[in-house]
């Protein structure tokens, strides 16, 4: 009887572990269908508003379970020189890891490229949701990446503290 119970516990743990892995890596993500015109936007230095940029080969995933699960990949013919003269740079870019099956987005390689200057990060859209910015990074060879990142106001508000005075009012009023 003891061997049976131990086996049952082991099988239950394996099934639960497999289900948890599947839910975290696959179940909550959906492929995003691009519209081909304004899937990739960056904030203009002149207008301060997000504007569509030139892009091809757009792929993206998203999830309703979290505002920071969005990831996208694309290519562009726009040069770093043109981008830096046209769009707002983003200094605190920290790419978030994507599921392994979304193989065009390698957060570690992108982070290294941002560190060594072969990729530049730009503000896609500030407060796409309260406290969440959309970040766009583009490498020297025209590969582009998009992800959502918690901004300074979001870090404070999501931590349960009062947002600084220069932040927009959080939806919950803190």
C-alpha positions in Angstrom: 0.0 0.0 0.0 2.9 2.4 0.8 4.5 1.9 -2.6 1.1 2.6 -4.3 0.6 5.9 -2.4 4.2 7.0 -3.1 3.7 6.2 -6.8 0.4 8.1 -6.8 2.1 11.1 -5.2 4.9 11.0 -7.7 2.6 10.8 -10.7 0.4 13.6 -9.3 3.5 15.8 -8.8 4.7 15.1 -12.4 1.3 15.9 -13.9 1.1 19.1 -11.8 4.6 20.1 -12.8 3.9 19.5 -16.5 0.7 21.5 -16.3 2.4 24.4 -14.5 5.2 24.5 -17.1 2.6 24.4 -20.0 0.6 27.2 -18.4 3.6 29.5 -17.8 5.3 28.9 -21.2 2.5 28.3 -23.7 -1.1 28.7 -22.5 -1.3 32.4 -21.7 0.4 33.6 -24.9 -1.3 34.4 -28.1 0.3 35.3 -31.5 -0.5 38.9 -32.4 -1.5 39.6 -36.0 0.1 42.7 -37.2 -1.8 45.2 -39.4 1.3 46.1 -41.5 1.1 49.8 -41.0 1.4 50.9 -37.3 2.4 47.8 -35.3 5.8 49.5 -34.5 5.7 53.0 -33.2 8.2 55.3 -31.5 7.8 58.6 -29.7 8.9 61.5 -31.9 11.3 64.1 -30.5 9.3 66.9 -32.3 5.7 66.0 -31.4 6.2 63.9 -28.3 3.7 61.4 -29.7 4.1 57.8 -30.9 4.5 57.7 -34.7 4.6 54.6 -37.0 8.1 53.6 -38.2 9.2 51.6 -41.3 9.2 47.9 -40.6 9.0 44.4 -42.2 8.8 40.8 -40.9 6.7 41.7 -37.8 6.0 38.9 -35.3 4.5 39.4 -31.9 3.0 37.7 -28.9 0.9 39.0 -26.0 -1.1 37.8 -23.0 -4.1 39.1 -21.2 -2.6 37.8 -17.9 0.0 40.5 -17.6 0.7 43.9 -19.2 4.5 43.1 -19.4 4.2 39.9 -21.5 4.2 41.7 -24.9 7.1 40.9 -27.1 7.7 41.6 -30.8 10.4 41.3 -33.4 10.7 43.1 -36.8 13.3 44.4 -39.2 13.8 48.0 -40.4 15.9 49.9 -42.9 16.2 52.9 -40.7 19.7 53.8 -39.6 20.8 54.5 -36.0 21.8 58.0 -37.1 18.3 58.7 -38.4 16.6 57.1 -35.5 18.5 59.1 -32.9 17.7 62.4 -34.6 14.0 61.5 -34.9 12.9 59.5 -31.9 13.2 59.7 -28.1 15.9 57.5 -26.6 15.1 55.3 -23.6 17.9 55.0 -21.0 16.7 52.3 -18.6 15.9 49.6 -21.2 16.0 46.1 -19.7 14.7 43.5 -22.2 12.5 40.8 -20.5 12.9 37.2 -21.4 10.4 35.7 -23.9 9.3 32.1 -24.0 11.8 29.8 -25.7 9.4 29.0 -28.5 9.3 32.7 -29.5 12.8 32.3 -30.9 13.2 35.7 -32.6 13.4 37.5 -29.2 16.6 36.8 -27.3 16.6 39.0 -24.2 20.2 38.1 -23.2 21.7 38.9 -26.6 19.6 42.1 -26.9 20.7 43.2 -23.4 24.4 42.6 -24.4 23.8 44.6 -27.6 22.3 47.5 -25.6 25.3 47.4 -23.2 27.9 47.5 -26.0 26.1 50.1 -28.1 25.3 47.9 -31.1 21.6 48.3 -30.2 19.8 51.5 -29.2 16.6 51.7 -27.2 13.8 54.1 -27.8 10.5 55.0 -26.1 7.7 53.4 -28.2 4.9 54.7 -26.1 4.8 56.1 -22.5 2.2 54.6 -20.2 0.7 52.2 -22.7 -1.1 51.1 -19.5 -0.5 53.0 -16.2 3.1 52.5 -15.2 4.0 50.5 -18.3 6.1 51.8 -21.2 6.5 50.2 -24.6 10.2 50.0 -25.5 11.6 49.6 -29.0 15.3 48.5 -29.5 17.0 48.4 -32.9 20.4 46.8 -33.6 22.9 48.2 -36.1 21.9 45.6 -38.7 18.2 46.6 -38.5 16.7 43.9 -36.3 14.1 45.4 -34.0 12.6 44.3 -30.7 9.6 45.5 -28.7 8.6 44.8 -25.1 6.7 46.4 -22.2 8.6 47.5 -19.2 7.5 48.9 -15.8 8.5 52.6 -15.6 9.5 54.6 -12.5 6.0 55.7 -11.6 4.7 52.1 -12.0 7.5 50.7 -9.8 6.4 53.0 -6.9 2.7 52.6 -7.4 2.8 48.8 -7.9 4.8 48.5 -4.7 1.9 50.1 -2.8 3.5 53.4 -2.2 2.2 56.9 -3.2 3.3 57.9 -6.7 5.6 60.9 -6.9 4.0 64.3 -7.7 5.4 64.3 -11.3 3.7 61.0 -12.1 0.2 60.7 -13.5 -2.5 59.7 -11.0 -2.7 55.9 -10.7 -6.1 54.3 -11.5 -6.5 53.2 -7.8 -5.9 56.8 -6.6 -2.6 56.2 -4.7 
